[in-house]
Amino acid sequence: MRILVVEDEPTLAAQLAEGVREAGYAVDVAHNGLDAHFMGDTEPFDAVVLDLGLPQMDGITMLKKWRDGGRTMPVLILTARDSWHEKVAGIDAGADDYLTKPFHMEELLARLRALIRRAGGHASAELACGPVTLDTRNNRVTVEGRALTLTSHEYRVLAYLMHHAGEVVSRSDLVEHIYAQDFDRDSNTVEVFIGRLRKKLPPGLIETVRGMGYRLVNPQ
């Protein structure tokens, strides 16, 4: 899963990016409204963390432009402690949730997980497909109750497929959602991760849909 962090204060931006990255997400960072608007308009993000007070284009204007342009990714806005009008303006502009500064990273991550779950139509923090369960709270995967050891990229691939279980996911979609923008993207590595996952998961869980991509199914 891929997150865009939009924050103009360098120290906070670095702390946010590090915290979100350590939680297992691919992270891109924008430091002003113009760059953020372009990235959100042209790249597929699973969620956005957005500080409203930005140079070059403020967060409210940018968010309205995204929504007017049909961009539907979940957006979590960061607001000042007593700025209730910012919260109202942000929600009205199309934000999905807000967090008041100062905040704990764990709360931000919990809200991000919830936004991503809801966007995929999932109510629970645990995603299940057949004997496989993925706990989004601690990045833990089990098969029939037994813990599965995965690399960070194997986990990202499986998590994206679990969030879109039953849907055909193209190789290019996987590449765009498991790597940050500045990463050297090689679509062939996705095949490697899929191959490794198939060796670790029950047979038949990951289908290849010829010419289209992959689909996670419940092997009966």
GROMACS elastic network, one bead per residue, 0.5 to 0.9 nm:
[ bonds ]
;  ai    aj funct       b0    kb
    1    24     6  0.80671   500
    1    25     6  0.54094   500
    1    26     6  0.62159   500
    1    27     6  0.87740   500
    1    45     6  0.77113   500
    1    46     6  0.59998   500
    1    47     6  0.84685   500
    1   116     6  0.88670   500
    1   156     6  0.61920   500
    1   157     6  0.81468   500
    1   159     6  0.73493   500
    1   160     6  0.61246   500
    1   174     6  0.88553   500
    1   176     6  0.89293   500
    1   177     6  0.51805   500
    1   178     6  0.55200   500
    1   179     6  0.83085   500
    2    25     6  0.56626   500
    2    27     6  0.58442   500
    2    28     6  0.77755   500
    2    44     6  0.78977   500
    2    45     6  0.52863   500
    2    46     6  0.53670   500
    2    47     6  0.70479   500
    2    48     6  0.88728   500
    2   176     6  0.78899   500
    2   177     6  0.50493   500
    2   178     6  0.60751   500
    2   179     6  0.70664   500
    2   180     6  0.69053   500
    3    17     6  0.89730   500
    3    20     6  0.79407   500
    3    21     6  0.88339   500
    3    25     6  0.66555   500
    3    26     6  0.61746   500
    3    28     6  0.63839   500
    3    29     6  0.85776   500
    3    45     6  0.56467   500
    3    46     6  0.58910   500
    3    47     6  0.51652   500
    3    48     6  0.56364   500
    3    49     6  0.74982   500
    3   177     6  0.86914   500
    3   180     6  0.83986   500
    4    17     6  0.87743   500
    4    26     6  0.86699   500
    4    27     6  0.59159   500
    4    29     6  0.58130   500
    4    30     6  0.74579   500
    4    36     6  0.81669   500
    4    39     6  0.83532   500
    4    40     6  0.77185   500
    4    45     6  0.65162   500
    4    46     6  0.82313   500
    4    47     6  0.65777   500
    4    49     6  0.62420   500
    4    50     6  0.81521   500
    5    13     6  0.71989   500
    5    16     6  0.72467   500
    5    17     6  0.66604   500
    5    20     6  0.88778   500
    5    27     6  0.70770   500
    5    28     6  0.61769   500
    5    30     6  0.63346   500
    5    31     6  0.85084   500
    5    36     6  0.85719   500
    5    47     6  0.88625   500
    5    48     6  0.59564   500
    5    50     6  0.63072   500
    5    51     6  0.84582   500
    6    13     6  0.73461   500
    6    28     6  0.85870   500
    6    29     6  0.58799   500
    6    31     6  0.58632   500
    6    32     6  0.71628   500
    6    33     6  0.78660   500
    6    36     6  0.64558   500
    6    48     6  0.74867   500
    6    49     6  0.60174   500
    6    51     6  0.59948   500
    6    52     6  0.86429   500
    6    54     6  0.84110   500
    6    59     6  0.88417   500
    7    10     6  0.74226   500
    7    12     6  0.71913   500
    7    13     6  0.52343   500
    7    14     6  0.89786   500
    7    16     6  0.86597   500
    7    29     6  0.76043   500
    7    30     6  0.65280   500
    7    31     6  0.52063   500
    7    32     6  0.71239   500
    7    33     6  0.89858   500
    7    49     6  0.82051   500
    7    50     6  0.66172   500
    7    51     6  0.53843   500
    7    52     6  0.82928   500
    7    53     6  0.82578   500
    7    54     6  0.71684   500
    8    11     6  0.89495   500
    8    12     6  0.81729   500
    8    13     6  0.68340   500
    8    30     6  0.75138   500
    8    32     6  0.58399   500
    8    33     6  0.87618   500
    8    51     6  0.78398   500
    8    53     6  0.79524   500
    8    54     6  0.60494   500
    8    55     6  0.73367   500
    9    12     6  0.56099   500
    9    13     6  0.59597   500
    9    14     6  0.86533   500
    9    31     6  0.74215   500
   10    13     6  0.50371   500
   10    14     6  0.61164   500
   10    15     6  0.86195   500
   10    31     6  0.77226   500
   11    14     6  0.52102   500
   11    15     6  0.62329   500
   11    16     6  0.86375   500
   12    16     6  0.60132   500
   12    17     6  0.84511   500
   13    16     6  0.51803   500
   13    17     6  0.60828   500
   13    18     6  0.85448   500
   13    29     6  0.73506   500
   13    30     6  0.85031   500
   13    31     6  0.77941   500
   14    17     6  0.51308   500
   14    18     6  0.60519   500
   14    19     6  0.85399   500
   14    29     6  0.85194   500
   15    18     6  0.51790   500
   15    19     6  0.60919   500
   15    20     6  0.85676   500
   16    19     6  0.51975   500
   16    20     6  0.60928   500
   16    21     6  0.83776   500
   16    49     6  0.88579   500
   16   105     6  0.77619   500
   17    20     6  0.52908   500
   17    21     6  0.59087   500
   17    22     6  0.84651   500
   17    27     6  0.63175   500
   17    28     6  0.76618   500
   17    29     6  0.70836   500
   18    21     6  0.50721   500
   18    22     6  0.60078   500
   18    23     6  0.86194   500
   18    27     6  0.85317   500
   19    22     6  0.51893   500
   19    23     6  0.64205   500
   19   105     6  0.68441   500
   19   106     6  0.88176   500
   19   109     6  0.83486   500
   20    23     6  0.51242   500
   20    24     6  0.69751   500
   20    25     6  0.60910   500
   20    26     6  0.80090   500
   20    27     6  0.70913   500
   20   105     6  0.83976   500
   20   108     6  0.88483   500
   20   109     6  0.70289   500
   21    24     6  0.53744   500
   21    26     6  0.60149   500
   21    27     6  0.60599   500
   22    25     6  0.72211   500
   23   109     6  0.77099   500
   23   137     6  0.89678   500
   23   138     6  0.81131   500
   23   139     6  0.77627   500
   24   139     6  0.74250   500
   24   152     6  0.66536   500
   24   153     6  0.86144   500
   24   155     6  0.80458   500
   24   156     6  0.71739   500
   25   152     6  0.89483   500
   25   156     6  0.73307   500
   25   178     6  0.75004   500
   25   179     6  0.86616   500
   25   180     6  0.89273   500
   26   156     6  0.84912   500
   26   177     6  0.74744   500
   26   178     6  0.58500   500
   26   179     6  0.54780   500
   26   180     6  0.51536   500
   26   181     6  0.88470   500
   27   179     6  0.78831   500
   27   180     6  0.54587   500
   27   181     6  0.81846   500
   28    39     6  0.89513   500
   28   180     6  0.56285   500
   28   181     6  0.63998   500
   28   182     6  0.79849   500
   29    36     6  0.80527   500
   30    33     6  0.76894   500
   30    34     6  0.87633   500
   30    35     6  0.59939   500
   30    36     6  0.51923   500
   30    37     6  0.89787   500
   30    39     6  0.80960   500
   31    34     6  0.88299   500
   31    35     6  0.72394   500
   31    36     6  0.72853   500
   31    54     6  0.76225   500
   31    55     6  0.81115   500
   32    35     6  0.57475   500
   32    36     6  0.61951   500
   32    37     6  0.86386   500
   32    54     6  0.55057   500
   32    55     6  0.52609   500
   32    56     6  0.61716   500
   32    57     6  0.69430   500
   32    58     6  0.82160   500
   32    59     6  0.89834   500
   33    36     6  0.50270   500
   33    37     6  0.58819   500
   33    38     6  0.85358   500
   33    52     6  0.89405   500
   33    53     6  0.89603   500
   33    54     6  0.57326   500
   33    55     6  0.61251   500
   33    56     6  0.55974   500
   33    58     6  0.58511   500
   33    59     6  0.64599   500
   33    61     6  0.87399   500
   33    62     6  0.65492   500
   34    37     6  0.51828   500
   34    38     6  0.62996   500
   34    39     6  0.86836   500
   34    55     6  0.82833   500
   34    56     6  0.60577   500
   34    57     6  0.57460   500
   34    58     6  0.87524   500
   34    62     6  0.79513   500
   35    38     6  0.52333   500
   35    39     6  0.61646   500
   35    40     6  0.85734   500
   35    56     6  0.89678   500
   36    39     6  0.51359   500
   36    40     6  0.59982   500
   36    41     6  0.83266   500
   36    62     6  0.80506   500
   37    40     6  0.52416   500
   37    41     6  0.59453   500
   37    42     6  0.86011   500
   37    57     6  0.84563   500
   37    62     6  0.58959   500
   37    63     6  0.80060   500
   37    65     6  0.79369   500
   37    66     6  0.72520   500
   38    41     6  0.50374   500
   38    42     6  0.61217   500
   38    43     6  0.82678   500
   39    42     6  0.53075   500
   39    43     6  0.55260   500
   39    44     6  0.85577   500
   39    45     6  0.89925   500
   40    43     6  0.55818   500
   40    44     6  0.70930   500
   40    45     6  0.70643   500
   40    48     6  0.84102   500
   40    66     6  0.74077   500
   40    71     6  0.78569   500
   40    73     6  0.87717   500
   41    44     6  0.80876   500
   41    66     6  0.66808   500
   41    69     6  0.80534   500
   41    71     6  0.70262   500
   43   176     6  0.78280   500
   43   181     6  0.84704   500
   44    73     6  0.82166   500
   44   173     6  0.84377   500
   44   176     6  0.67612   500
   44   177     6  0.69914   500
   45    48     6  0.70829   500
   45    73     6  0.65807   500
   45    74     6  0.87576   500
   45   176     6  0.83297   500
   45   177     6  0.68964   500
   46    73     6  0.59287   500
   46    74     6  0.70043   500
   46   116     6  0.66035   500
   46   119     6  0.85670   500
   46   177     6  0.74519   500
   47    73     6  0.54879   500
   47    75     6  0.57879   500
   47    76     6  0.76769   500
   47   112     6  0.72029   500
   47   115     6  0.74773   500
   47   116     6  0.66739   500
   48    73     6  0.72466   500
   48    74     6  0.63248   500
   48    76     6  0.60674   500
   48    77     6  0.81754   500
   48   112     6  0.85051   500
   49    74     6  0.88601   500
   49    75     6  0.60651   500
   49    77     6  0.59374   500
   49    78     6  0.73191   500
   49   108     6  0.88745   500
   49   112     6  0.83069   500
   50    53     6  0.89781   500
   50    59     6  0.69555   500
   50    63     6  0.89524   500
   50    75     6  0.68713   500
   50    76     6  0.60307   500
   50    78     6  0.59859   500
   51    54     6  0.68906   500
   51    58     6  0.88761   500
   51    59     6  0.65577   500
   51    76     6  0.86155   500
   51    77     6  0.57321   500
   51    79     6  0.67948   500
   52    58     6  0.60370   500
   52    60     6  0.62716   500
   52    77     6  0.67697   500
   52    78     6  0.66134   500
   52    79     6  0.68615   500
   52    86     6  0.80460   500
   52    90     6  0.80292   500
   53    57     6  0.87604   500
   53    58     6  0.58113   500
   53    59     6  0.62165   500
   53    60     6  0.86594   500
   53    79     6  0.84781   500
   54    57     6  0.61915   500
   54    59     6  0.61238   500
   55    58     6  0.63195   500
   55    59     6  0.89497   500
   57    60     6  0.84928   500
   57    61     6  0.67365   500
   57    62     6  0.65037   500
   58    61     6  0.55822   500
   58    62     6  0.62751   500
   58    63     6  0.86877   500
   59    62     6  0.50543   500
   59    63     6  0.59594   500
   59    64     6  0.85514   500
   59    77     6  0.85839   500
   59    90     6  0.82179   500
   60    63     6  0.51542   500
   60    64     6  0.62219   500
   60    65     6  0.86727   500
   60    86     6  0.87042   500
   60    89     6  0.71614   500
   60    90     6  0.60168   500
   60    93     6  0.62901   500
   60    94     6  0.87617   500
   61    64     6  0.52134   500
   61    65     6  0.62872   500
   61    66     6  0.87696   500
   61    93     6  0.79943   500
   62    65     6  0.50873   500
   62    66     6  0.62876   500
   62    67     6  0.87643   500
   63    66     6  0.50842   500
   63    67     6  0.62677   500
   63    68     6  0.85126   500
   63    75     6  0.84934   500
   63    90     6  0.80042   500
   63    93     6  0.61871   500
   63    94     6  0.65710   500
   63    95     6  0.74258   500
   64    67     6  0.51725   500
   64    68     6  0.59224   500
   64    69     6  0.83804   500
   64    92     6  0.89411   500
   64    93     6  0.52501   500
   64    94     6  0.66961   500
   65    68     6  0.50590   500
   65    69     6  0.59898   500
   65    70     6  0.86730   500
   65    71     6  0.86002   500
   66    69     6  0.50986   500
   66    70     6  0.64119   500
   66    71     6  0.50917   500
   66    72     6  0.77427   500
   66    94     6  0.87377   500
   67    70     6  0.50992   500
   67    71     6  0.51693   500
   67    72     6  0.65049   500
   67    93     6  0.78248   500
   67    94     6  0.65350   500
   68    71     6  0.74657   500
   69    72     6  0.89780   500
   72    75     6  0.86363   500
   72    94     6  0.88804   500
   73   116     6  0.86954   500
   73   119     6  0.77932   500
   74    94     6  0.88993   500
   74    95     6  0.71677   500
   74    96     6  0.59034   500
   74    97     6  0.83298   500
   74   112     6  0.85571   500
   74   115     6  0.61041   500
   74   116     6  0.70010   500
   74   119     6  0.70273   500
   75    94     6  0.78190   500
   75    95     6  0.51011   500
   75    96     6  0.53974   500
   75    97     6  0.67640   500
   75    98     6  0.84110   500
   75   112     6  0.87334   500
   75   115     6  0.80327   500
   76    95     6  0.62330   500
   76    96     6  0.60098   500
   76    98     6  0.52725   500
   76    99     6  0.71933   500
   76   108     6  0.86191   500
   76   111     6  0.78895   500
   76   112     6  0.73487   500
   76   115     6  0.81990   500
   77    87     6  0.80108   500
   77    90     6  0.70735   500
   77    91     6  0.85995   500
   77    95     6  0.66063   500
   77    96     6  0.80157   500
   77    97     6  0.64237   500
   77    99     6  0.62597   500
   77   100     6  0.85143   500
   78    87     6  0.85813   500
   78    97     6  0.89940   500
   78    98     6  0.58285   500
   78    99     6  0.50178   500
   78   100     6  0.58289   500
   78   101     6  0.66719   500
   79    82     6  0.83565   500
   79    83     6  0.66483   500
   79    84     6  0.83529   500
   79    86     6  0.65788   500
   79    87     6  0.67024   500
   79    98     6  0.70629   500
   79    99     6  0.62623   500
   79   101     6  0.60112   500
   79   102     6  0.89627   500
   80    83     6  0.52929   500
   80    84     6  0.82893   500
   80    86     6  0.79848   500
   80    87     6  0.89399   500
   80    99     6  0.87313   500
   80   100     6  0.57185   500
   80   101     6  0.53624   500
   80   102     6  0.79196   500
   81    84     6  0.80088   500
   81   100     6  0.53865   500
   81   101     6  0.55879   500
   81   102     6  0.73486   500
   82    85     6  0.86504   500
   82   100     6  0.84075   500
   83    86     6  0.53733   500
   83    87     6  0.68396   500
   83   100     6  0.86755   500
   84    87     6  0.51505   500
   84    88     6  0.64270   500
   84    89     6  0.86909   500
   85    88     6  0.50904   500
   85    89     6  0.60353   500
   85    90     6  0.84011   500
   86    89     6  0.50674   500
   86    90     6  0.58835   500
   86    91     6  0.84906   500
   87    90     6  0.51046   500
   87    91     6  0.61346   500
   87    92     6  0.84987   500
   87    95     6  0.89274   500
   87    97     6  0.88036   500
   87    98     6  0.67609   500
   87    99     6  0.88029   500
   87   100     6  0.88642   500
   88    91     6  0.52720   500
   88    92     6  0.60684   500
   88    93     6  0.84926   500
   89    92     6  0.51000   500
   89    93     6  0.60170   500
   89    94     6  0.87648   500
   89    95     6  0.88863   500
   90    93     6  0.50240   500
   90    94     6  0.64824   500
   90    95     6  0.54998   500
   90    96     6  0.86273   500
   90    97     6  0.86945   500
   90    98     6  0.81100   500
   91    94     6  0.52583   500
   91    96     6  0.64734   500
   91    97     6  0.71505   500
   91    98     6  0.79827   500
   92    95     6  0.70740   500
   95    98     6  0.74952   500
   96   115     6  0.75149   500
   97   111     6  0.77936   500
   97   115     6  0.80150   500
   98   111     6  0.87277   500
   99   102     6  0.85388   500
   99   103     6  0.71468   500
   99   107     6  0.84833   500
   99   108     6  0.72290   500
   99   111     6  0.85956   500
  100   103     6  0.63560   500
  101   104     6  0.88156   500
  103   106     6  0.85510   500
  103   107     6  0.71227   500
  103   108     6  0.73853   500
  104   107     6  0.54508   500
  104   108     6  0.66545   500
  104   109     6  0.89067   500
  105   108     6  0.50546   500
  105   109     6  0.61702   500
  105   110     6  0.85715   500
  106   109     6  0.51258   500
  106   110     6  0.61148   500
  106   111     6  0.86494   500
  107   110     6  0.50315   500
  107   111     6  0.61938   500
  107   112     6  0.85623   500
  108   111     6  0.52105   500
  108   112     6  0.61847   500
  108   113     6  0.86867   500
  109   113     6  0.61265   500
  109   114     6  0.85948   500
  109   137     6  0.86641   500
  110   113     6  0.51448   500
  110   114     6  0.62645   500
  110   115     6  0.87160   500
  110   137     6  0.74092   500
  111   114     6  0.50738   500
  111   115     6  0.61800   500
  111   116     6  0.86643   500
  112   115     6  0.51268   500
  112   116     6  0.61985   500
  112   117     6  0.85245   500
  113   116     6  0.52602   500
  113   117     6  0.60841   500
  113   118     6  0.86138   500
  113   125     6  0.76726   500
  113   136     6  0.69130   500
  113   137     6  0.75406   500
  114   117     6  0.50636   500
  114   118     6  0.60937   500
  114   119     6  0.85111   500
  114   122     6  0.87492   500
  114   123     6  0.81153   500
  114   124     6  0.85278   500
  114   125     6  0.74819   500
  115   118     6  0.52400   500
  115   119     6  0.61089   500
  115   120     6  0.87027   500
  116   119     6  0.50961   500
  116   120     6  0.63946   500
  116   121     6  0.87672   500
  116   122     6  0.84963   500
  116   163     6  0.84869   500
  117   120     6  0.52221   500
  117   121     6  0.62732   500
  117   123     6  0.65164   500
  117   124     6  0.75278   500
  117   125     6  0.73617   500
  117   136     6  0.89853   500
  117   163     6  0.73027   500
  118   122     6  0.52874   500
  118   123     6  0.62963   500
  118   124     6  0.89455   500
  119   122     6  0.75134   500
  120   123     6  0.89591   500
  120   163     6  0.59689   500
  120   164     6  0.68071   500
  121   163     6  0.84246   500
  122   125     6  0.78886   500
  122   126     6  0.87721   500
  122   127     6  0.76241   500
  122   163     6  0.77680   500
  123   126     6  0.86200   500
  124   127     6  0.68357   500
  125   134     6  0.84027   500
  125   135     6  0.60836   500
  125   136     6  0.56228   500
  125   137     6  0.65622   500
  126   133     6  0.65800   500
  126   134     6  0.55855   500
  126   136     6  0.61618   500
  126   137     6  0.79961   500
  127   132     6  0.83124   500
  127   133     6  0.56465   500
  127   134     6  0.51107   500
  127   135     6  0.64362   500
  127   136     6  0.76314   500
  127   159     6  0.88008   500
  127   162     6  0.66771   500
  127   163     6  0.73888   500
  128   131     6  0.72947   500
  128   132     6  0.56571   500
  128   134     6  0.63137   500
  128   135     6  0.87472   500
  128   162     6  0.74225   500
  129   132     6  0.53217   500
  129   133     6  0.65554   500
  129   134     6  0.87339   500
  129   162     6  0.72407   500
  129   165     6  0.74181   500
  129   205     6  0.82740   500
  129   216     6  0.78434   500
  129   217     6  0.69735   500
  129   218     6  0.55667   500
  129   219     6  0.86764   500
  130   133     6  0.79766   500
  130   143     6  0.88480   500
  130   144     6  0.88181   500
  130   205     6  0.81253   500
  130   217     6  0.78554   500
  130   219     6  0.65958   500
  130   220     6  0.79508   500
  131   142     6  0.80420   500
  131   143     6  0.53867   500
  131   144     6  0.50421   500
  131   145     6  0.81200   500
  131   202     6  0.79823   500
  131   218     6  0.81572   500
  131   219     6  0.88549   500
  132   141     6  0.71031   500
  132   142     6  0.57635   500
  132   144     6  0.64814   500
  132   145     6  0.82243   500
  132   201     6  0.78837   500
  132   202     6  0.83169   500
  133   140     6  0.81895   500
  133   141     6  0.56666   500
  133   142     6  0.52939   500
  133   143     6  0.64753   500
  133   144     6  0.79287   500
  133   145     6  0.80190   500
  133   162     6  0.89805   500
  134   137     6  0.89557   500
  134   138     6  0.89312   500
  134   139     6  0.69373   500
  134   140     6  0.58168   500
  134   142     6  0.66074   500
  134   158     6  0.87144   500
  134   159     6  0.73459   500
  134   162     6  0.77776   500
  135   138     6  0.60247   500
  135   139     6  0.56426   500
  135   140     6  0.52091   500
  135   141     6  0.63515   500
  135   142     6  0.85014   500
  136   139     6  0.50911   500
  136   140     6  0.70835   500
  136   141     6  0.88535   500
  136   159     6  0.82672   500
  137   140     6  0.78424   500
  138   141     6  0.89775   500
  139   155     6  0.77024   500
  139   159     6  0.87262   500
  140   147     6  0.72609   500
  140   148     6  0.76125   500
  140   149     6  0.85443   500
  140   155     6  0.88243   500
  141   145     6  0.88207   500
  141   146     6  0.82976   500
  141   147     6  0.59397   500
  141   148     6  0.54748   500
  141   149     6  0.76807   500
  141   150     6  0.81960   500
  141   155     6  0.83061   500
  142   145     6  0.52360   500
  142   148     6  0.53012   500
  142   149     6  0.87986   500
  143   146     6  0.51532   500
  143   147     6  0.65330   500
  143   148     6  0.67688   500
  143   201     6  0.74775   500
  143   202     6  0.80873   500
  144   147     6  0.85701   500
  148   200     6  0.76507   500
  148   201     6  0.86190   500
  149   200     6  0.85481   500
  150   153     6  0.79687   500
  150   154     6  0.57300   500
  150   155     6  0.58300   500
  150   197     6  0.82250   500
  150   200     6  0.86328   500
  151   154     6  0.51348   500
  151   155     6  0.61438   500
  151   156     6  0.86902   500
  152   155     6  0.51449   500
  152   156     6  0.62977   500
  152   157     6  0.88273   500
  153   157     6  0.62160   500
  153   158     6  0.85626   500
  153   178     6  0.71158   500
  153   179     6  0.87467   500
  153   193     6  0.73047   500
  154   157     6  0.52587   500
  154   158     6  0.62129   500
  154   159     6  0.85123   500
  154   190     6  0.89880   500
  154   193     6  0.55964   500
  154   194     6  0.76702   500
  154   196     6  0.76795   500
  154   197     6  0.67156   500
  155   158     6  0.51334   500
  155   159     6  0.58620   500
  155   160     6  0.84962   500
  155   197     6  0.89059   500
  156   159     6  0.50674   500
  156   160     6  0.61382   500
  156   161     6  0.86010   500
  156   174     6  0.89044   500
  156   177     6  0.83568   500
  156   178     6  0.58674   500
  157   160     6  0.53322   500
  157   161     6  0.63111   500
  157   162     6  0.86343   500
  157   174     6  0.67441   500
  157   175     6  0.88693   500
  157   177     6  0.84909   500
  157   178     6  0.66547   500
  157   190     6  0.79475   500
  157   193     6  0.73642   500
  157   194     6  0.77059   500
  157   197     6  0.88167   500
  158   161     6  0.50782   500
  158   162     6  0.59756   500
  158   163     6  0.85652   500
  158   194     6  0.84762   500
  158   197     6  0.77544   500
  158   216     6  0.88193   500
  159   163     6  0.61371   500
  159   164     6  0.85986   500
  160   163     6  0.51888   500
  160   164     6  0.63583   500
  160   165     6  0.85079   500
  160   169     6  0.88719   500
  160   174     6  0.74741   500
  160   177     6  0.77228   500
  160   178     6  0.81148   500
  161   164     6  0.50251   500
  161   165     6  0.56587   500
  161   166     6  0.84856   500
  161   167     6  0.81548   500
  161   168     6  0.88205   500
  161   169     6  0.72934   500
  161   174     6  0.85438   500
  161   206     6  0.87614   500
  161   214     6  0.82763   500
  161   215     6  0.71113   500
  161   216     6  0.60532   500
  162   166     6  0.85843   500
  162   216     6  0.68884   500
  164   167     6  0.55761   500
  164   168     6  0.80367   500
  164   169     6  0.77179   500
  164   215     6  0.82989   500
  164   216     6  0.77471   500
  165   168     6  0.82674   500
  165   215     6  0.68257   500
  165   216     6  0.50573   500
  165   217     6  0.65175   500
  165   218     6  0.87644   500
  166   215     6  0.59183   500
  166   216     6  0.55341   500
  166   217     6  0.56080   500
  166   218     6  0.83746   500
  167   214     6  0.81879   500
  167   215     6  0.56822   500
  167   216     6  0.71867   500
  167   217     6  0.86652   500
  168   208     6  0.88463   500
  168   209     6  0.72816   500
  168   212     6  0.71560   500
  168   213     6  0.61451   500
  168   214     6  0.54706   500
  168   216     6  0.78953   500
  169   172     6  0.83571   500
  169   173     6  0.63774   500
  169   174     6  0.70472   500
  169   209     6  0.89947   500
  169   212     6  0.74823   500
  169   213     6  0.53907   500
  169   214     6  0.52470   500
  169   215     6  0.61289   500
  169   216     6  0.88275   500
  170   173     6  0.51465   500
  170   174     6  0.65074   500
  170   175     6  0.88066   500
  170   209     6  0.89926   500
  170   211     6  0.88213   500
  170   212     6  0.56560   500
  170   214     6  0.62915   500
  170   215     6  0.88003   500
  171   174     6  0.51575   500
  171   175     6  0.62875   500
  171   176     6  0.87299   500
  171   187     6  0.67617   500
  171   188     6  0.87583   500
  171   190     6  0.68208   500
  171   191     6  0.81492   500
  171   212     6  0.78642   500
  171   213     6  0.55188   500
  171   214     6  0.74386   500
  172   175     6  0.50119   500
  172   176     6  0.61623   500
  172   177     6  0.86228   500
  172   187     6  0.68108   500
  172   190     6  0.89371   500
  172   213     6  0.85826   500
  173   176     6  0.51749   500
  173   177     6  0.61798   500
  173   178     6  0.86495   500
  174   177     6  0.52020   500
  174   178     6  0.60195   500
  174   179     6  0.84213   500
  174   187     6  0.84775   500
  174   190     6  0.72572   500
  175   178     6  0.55812   500
  175   179     6  0.60980   500
  175   185     6  0.68540   500
  175   186     6  0.76060   500
  175   187     6  0.60954   500
  175   189     6  0.86555   500
  175   190     6  0.69136   500
  176   179     6  0.59203   500
  176   180     6  0.75878   500
  176   181     6  0.80692   500
  176   185     6  0.83637   500
  177   180     6  0.77153   500
  179   182     6  0.81287   500
  179   183     6  0.60873   500
  179   184     6  0.82936   500
  179   185     6  0.69360   500
  180   183     6  0.54522   500
  180   184     6  0.87919   500
  180   185     6  0.86362   500
  181   184     6  0.82384   500
  181   185     6  0.83529   500
  182   185     6  0.83838   500
  185   188     6  0.89002   500
  185   189     6  0.83359   500
  186   189     6  0.57577   500
  186   190     6  0.77365   500
  187   190     6  0.55429   500
  187   191     6  0.74851   500
  188   191     6  0.54520   500
  188   192     6  0.68263   500
  189   193     6  0.63249   500
  189   194     6  0.86164   500
  190   193     6  0.50908   500
  190   194     6  0.61074   500
  190   195     6  0.84791   500
  191   194     6  0.50315   500
  191   195     6  0.60329   500
  191   196     6  0.86097   500
  192   195     6  0.50666   500
  192   196     6  0.62701   500
  192   197     6  0.86620   500
  193   196     6  0.50844   500
  193   197     6  0.61096   500
  193   198     6  0.85851   500
  194   197     6  0.50657   500
  194   198     6  0.61408   500
  194   199     6  0.87663   500
  194   206     6  0.79788   500
  194   214     6  0.88872   500
  195   198     6  0.52151   500
  195   199     6  0.65711   500
  196   199     6  0.52644   500
  196   200     6  0.65981   500
  196   201     6  0.88086   500
  197   200     6  0.50973   500
  197   201     6  0.58968   500
  197   206     6  0.84503   500
  198   201     6  0.51957   500
  198   202     6  0.71764   500
  198   203     6  0.68689   500
  198   204     6  0.81278   500
  198   205     6  0.76396   500
  198   206     6  0.68556   500
  199   202     6  0.78727   500
  199   203     6  0.80715   500
  200   203     6  0.89085   500
  201   204     6  0.85519   500
  201   205     6  0.70084   500
  201   206     6  0.85167   500
  202   205     6  0.60037   500
  202   206     6  0.88001   500
  202   219     6  0.80201   500
  203   206     6  0.78074   500
  203   219     6  0.74928   500
  204   207     6  0.63439   500
  204   216     6  0.86626   500
  204   217     6  0.75086   500
  204   218     6  0.79283   500
  204   219     6  0.56104   500
  204   220     6  0.88304   500
  205   215     6  0.82339   500
  205   216     6  0.56989   500
  205   217     6  0.52528   500
  205   218     6  0.60062   500
  205   219     6  0.56217   500
  206   214     6  0.66146   500
  206   215     6  0.57282   500
  206   217     6  0.63452   500
  206   218     6  0.88026   500
  206   219     6  0.89253   500
  207   213     6  0.84842   500
  207   214     6  0.55147   500
  207   215     6  0.50753   500
  207   216     6  0.62281   500
  207   217     6  0.70526   500
  208   211     6  0.86485   500
  208   212     6  0.80571   500
  208   213     6  0.59785   500
  208   215     6  0.65113   500
  209   212     6  0.54634   500
  209   213     6  0.52219   500
  209   214     6  0.55214   500
  209   215     6  0.69759   500
  210   213     6  0.65881   500
  210   214     6  0.83514   500
  217   220     6  0.89564   500
